[in-house]
Amino acid sequence: MRVLHYSRATVGIVGRELLRFLHQRERFVSALVRPLVWLFVFAAGFRAALGIAIAPPYETYILYEVYITPGLLGMILLFNGMQSSLSMVYDREMGSMRMLMVCPLPRWFLLCSKLIAGTAVGVLQSYAFLGIAWLYDIQAPLMGYVWILPALVLAGMMLGALGLLLSSFIKQLENFAGVMNFVIFPLFFMSTALYPLWKIKESSELLSTLAQYNPFSQAVELIRFALYEQFNPQALIFTGASFLLFMGAAIMGYNPSKGMMVKKGGGGD
């Protein structure tokens, strides 16, 4: 296989996912409504309950909406990663996944291409959310919108890889929604997306420890620091390691000779 074959396959898979996203406008709207409700409605109550004193990377008193904006970007990437994986289960049931998997390209490359496609959609949704937040006067430094791009990509890849891993275990579409909720809500609420870690520690040491080692927390902190032109090496290493772990397990799960698919009689579809 030449490089041209690999590049054509990647462009085709990414283009298919982007076209699907553009044709499903309700998916784009629903992806933005959820974080916007948190931003415009719930943030006011949380700000009153928590106060507006926020720990570093901020040095002054700021609005709570500014603090949770990176957490809501993480929410967009998390739900998008699960949505992309849901489409994998759907494609498997419809048979189109079989056509993709039997092509002569390696499975790991096809899965990575699907992951890149899903991440691209998530990044587009994230910047659309940042644009709406800007109009709402929740603004970051201009260079922060450049710094945040690699953070969004890595966070999106990590959360998308987690979704791929889940989809390798699940054979039926109706079962995926329950598993999504079982994974999404603990990841999101036991994280620093909505509350600073020091505030969580005031209420529970155990919850603080879980939040600190939550991969979603580290992804959110990577985005949060990048948005304000700062670098968090711990979050970068933790998020990158989580991506490699989830992606490696997902590739193994989609391997018809070693993964969960053969154990459940999937046969590599």
Order of alpha helices (4+ residues) and beta strands (2+ residues): alpha-alpha-alpha-alpha-alpha-alpha-alpha-alpha-alpha-alpha-alpha-alpha-alpha
